[in-house]
Amino acid sequence: MNPQELNSLHLLSRLIRQPHEHKGHAGKVLIIGGANGMAGSVLLSGRAALHAGAGWVMIGFLDERAIAVLSDQPELMLSHASKEMIEQAQADVIAIGPGLGQSAEAHDLLNQALQSSALLIIDADGLNLIAADSELLKQLKLRPSLTTVITPHPGEAAKLLKTTTEQIQMDRSLAMNQLVALTGAIVVLKGQHTLIKAPHLAPQLNEVTQVCLKGNPGMGVAGMGDVLTGVIAAIVSQGIRHKVNPYEASCLAVELHATAADSLLNQGIGPIGLTPSEVIKEIRNLINIK
């Protein structure tokens, strides 16, 4: 079936805060990553989750030294990533992968996250670890339906499907169907015209792949995917108490991310030199447009 153009900004109305609501109504997000030399990735995800409306954001760094030098966002709770921290956080949503690395420690943290009852977003090295370990893939597929979102770019998709990036790009719709079948997860296949698909969401939607036609070449820069991970986590967390399911939240996050980049371009910012940090702030502006 041909992809259907994404049009989900109407979902923003469901996220409107009522006067009585507190941070718990916007959800608790835990983001795990930031191995040695890659702390910026998980920090971008955390800032994106914060500015996209999550009520509570904790970052679990693998590199303990990063905590001391990345404290210029006091609203973020920073901690060393560990199995105990995952258990104690009691997060509504766990996002894992940005700057995670592929160490034994990273593997163990991903294994713990896959076994948690939290809604789960998996990106970057989280996907690379799954691609290399059939047991992790098995755990992923055993998770309840619509509780997991994976966000591969074409290279990560190729690793999961044991093929090449070129083959993924030749037929992205086919790759999307294969990824959904392989993982049982909601899949966000990034790239020009990002695709989104969920398994068994509803009979009328089960075969539909959504395509985002927004976005511009300025988004082709390191850190944009980390921002998307944080935005998905934030919208998923708010959706728990605002009647937006993880599939709808993923569609909304993708559209916000791309629309924000286009909005900045229309303001004369980019495409060359457009930064993920600028996109984060513009996403907040879009969410709050009445």
C-alpha positions, 0 to 999 in steps of 0.5 A: 500500500502506498504511504499516506501523507502525515497530517497529525498537528490536530493532535496538539489540542489533546495536549492542552494543560488543564488548570489543575494539572501538575508535572505528573500529568505530563509524564516522567521521561528517562533518557539513557546514553552519553558514553565517553565522548558522546554526552552531547547526544543524550543532552540534546535528547533531554533538552528536546524532551524538556522543551517539548513538554515532558513534566520530568526529565532525567538523563542517565549518562554512561560517562559519569564525568559528563555530569560535572560539565553538562549542568547548564540545564538545571531543570534536567536531572542528571545521574549515572546510568545503572540498572538500579537507576532504571528501577528507581526512576519509575519512568513512564517513558524510557528513551535509550540509544543516543550516544549509548555506545556498544559496550557491555554496560550499554548492552546490560542497560538496554536489556534492562530497559527492554524488560521494563514496563515503561513505554520505550523509545529505542534509537541509535546504538540501541538499535545497533546492539539489537541488530547484533544480538538475537536475544535482544531482538527476541526481547524487543519482539516480546514486548506488548504491542504499541509499547515500543518505538524504534527510530532507525535511520537507513544505516541502522535499518540496514543492520537490523534487516541484514542488508545494505543502506542502498537497498533500504533507500531503493524501496523504503516502503518495503523496508518499513514493512520488514522492520515492523514484521521483524521487531513488532514495534512502531517504526519511524524510518528516518530520512527524506520523507520519514515513514511511520508505521505501527503494527496492529494499531487498528484494522483500518490502519494496520496496512497504512504507512504514514509519510512526512513530506515536511523537512529540508536539507538543513536537518542533515546534521549530527544531533537532529535524530537525538532531538527527534528521540527526545520529542517522541519521548515527551509527546508519548509521556504526555499522551499517557494522560491526554489520550494520545497513543504512542503511534499518534505521539510518534506521528505528531513528534515527527511532524513537529520536528520537520515543521520546526525546521521548515519554520526556521528556514522560512525565517531565514535560518539555514538550511546551512548551519541550522542546528538541532538546538534551534529546532528544539526551541522552535518545536516549543513555539509550535506546540504553544501556538493557539 
